[in-house]
Amino acid sequence: MKKTLAVRRDVETFYKEMQKLNKADIIYKDVIDLREGIQNLNKFDQSMVLERIPDDEKLAFLKDITKSLTPEWSNFFLETAYAYHFNYLADAINFYIAAYEKELLIIESVVPLSNEQTERIKSSFEKKLQHSFPHVKHQLVPDLIGGVVVRTKNYVLDGSLRKQFTQIERQLHVK
């Protein structure tokens, strides 16, 4: 448990450093790609701690799967592997994703939003939740019909016409 907490602390420190360098977004994409490429993190973690596989083979494998990623993430991931004897690598992946997504604001709309509109929505949400969201992702979702849906890791505000139509439909069926 102590080592898991240490890995979390290391990842959160790394994440904050990458934020300062404006690289948190690209590293998030790298980490997502890495997780998708690995597919099964539990099996990955189990294979990394097998004693019958020499450390130099594990290291060569890790270098191979991270070679197309940013040097910052690749180096951090390899350093984590060494520091924790190839344990907790899936945790490192998941902790980075969690740190990033905790500060991610997703705005869904039917039409593209201007930078000004996006910033107004972001500012309102930050004020309402008393939390900063340095990462904003805008998604076009035609099914909304109109309006916007704003999401964070722990909160959803649905101001879409789809939701309003659904509520009207429910009220009509109740009567």
PETA-V237876 format. One record per residue. N is the residue number from 0. PSI is psi in whole degrees, -180 to 180 (none if undefined). Layout:
N/PSI + N/PSI
This chain:
0/-42 + 1/-40 + 2/-35 + 3/-42 + 4/-37 + 5/-41 + 6/-44 + 7/-46 + 8/-45 + 9/-43 + 10/-43 + 11/-37 + 12/-45 + 13/-44 + 14/-47 + 15/-39 + 16/-42 + 17/-32 + 18/-46 + 19/-33 + 20/4 + 21/38 + 22/4 + 23/-37 + 24/-48 + 25/-35 + 26/-36 + 27/-45 + 28/-41 + 29/-45 + 30/-41 + 31/-45 + 32/-43 + 33/-46 + 34/-44 + 35/-36 + 36/-35 + 37/-35 + 38/-59 + 39/99 + 40/-32 + 41/-46 + 42/-38 + 43/-50 + 44/-43 + 45/-41 + 46/-28 + 47/-22 + 48/3 + 49/125 + 50/-23 + 51/-14 + 52/119 + 53/148 + 54/-36 + 55/-30 + 56/-39 + 57/-45 + 58/-43 + 59/-41 + 60/-47 + 61/-40 + 62/-39 + 63/-44 + 64/-13 + 65/3 + 66/-28 + 67/1 + 68/170 + 69/146 + 70/-35 + 71/-48 + 72/-44 + 73/-48 + 74/-44 + 75/-44 + 76/-43 + 77/-40 + 78/-39 + 79/-41 + 80/-46 + 81/-48 + 82/-34 + 83/23 + 84/44 + 85/13 + 86/161 + 87/20 + 88/-37 + 89/-37 + 90/-42 + 91/-43 + 92/-52 + 93/-36 + 94/-38 + 95/-46 + 96/-44 + 97/-42 + 98/-42 + 99/-49 + 100/-21 + 101/-25 + 102/23 + 103/130 + 104/123 + 105/125 + 106/120 + 107/136 + 108/167 + 109/-33 + 110/157 + 111/144 + 112/147 + 113/164 + 114/-38 + 115/-44 + 116/-45 + 117/-45 + 118/-39 + 119/-45 + 120/-46 + 121/-49 + 122/-43 + 123/-43 + 124/-42 + 125/-41 + 126/-44 + 127/-43 + 128/-7 + 129/50 + 130/139 + 131/140 + 132/89 + 133/-17 + 134/123 + 135/131 + 136/129 + 137/130 + 138/136 + 139/125 + 140/94 + 141/-27 + 142/-15 + 143/-19 + 144/-46 + 145/171 + 146/-166 + 147/156 + 148/130 + 149/129 + 150/145 + 151/-178 + 152/-33 + 153/8 + 154/142 + 155/130 + 156/112 + 157/104 + 158/32 + 159/156 + 160/-33 + 161/-45 + 162/-43 + 163/-41 + 164/-39 + 165/-42 + 166/-41 + 167/-43 + 168/-43 + 169/-42 + 170/-38 + 171/-36 + 172/-27 + 173/-35 + 174/none
